[in-house]
Amino acid sequence: MAYLTLSGIEVRCSASKGLVQKPTQLGPRVRTFRGWAQSGTRARVYTWAAGTPPIPMADAQALRRLLDGDGHSWDFRSAPTNAFTSSKGAMAGLNGEPQAGTSIAGRWGYGAMRLAPGEQVEWSVGTRLNSTVGFWVRTEHVGPDWTHVVARIQPDVLYVNGSAVGIVDDMEGAVGLFIRLSEGQFGVSADATVTVSDLVYLPYTVPESWVPQWAAASAPFGPLPYHRAAGIGIPGPFQVLGQALDAQPVEYDEDGARVQGQYLDFELWQQPEDT
């Protein structure tokens, strides 16, 4: 089992900067004028601080954005009137009569979105071409089992259940769904009846090594900007808000080649368990 994962993605920590757990008391702990100790603490939450080993520059920048919770996610678990709204409040434009909500069973027991042929949903999320889209899907193309799909828009690679199967334009034929990124808009449309769960838009290109980990994750991705932190390094799992901190440059040898990389420090802030 990994030492630390965020939404199923392994985050390596250096031996010298493992996860340091720092408590925060929710409520006062004080002394009276006579010196008696009194506690109004109702609960504790924790912050974990750590640092990575040397990692390549591109991977370090992707990890920084993962930690900071960049992007949007959709669990489609709210009432039908706002089930299309992203985790960060991006509202949807609908073409046709797409359905979403908890009445449609999702991959993780929450809600899902269902599109009929020709229907489309679009969000204004400031898209960029060097981005990544991931989701779970059920269609007549892939059968009744949930199938995980990831599109790395640049370098134009489509993955199904963690394995590369072609280019992004192959998605429509492979799963019956098409994604569009243009003019700051992120859209999905269908040429078959499709059910979509745990939809994620990330405004950066994820490292290829993340894709099979994402497909093998045992919980949803997000809800962004939050992550599910798990692993043997913390007494979790917990929902956390990450924060990437200082990064130090480093040059090191990898397979006989000189690599420019970084050490990256970060923190994870636990959310109260009743959220």
Disulfide bonds with the S-S distance in Angstrom:
none
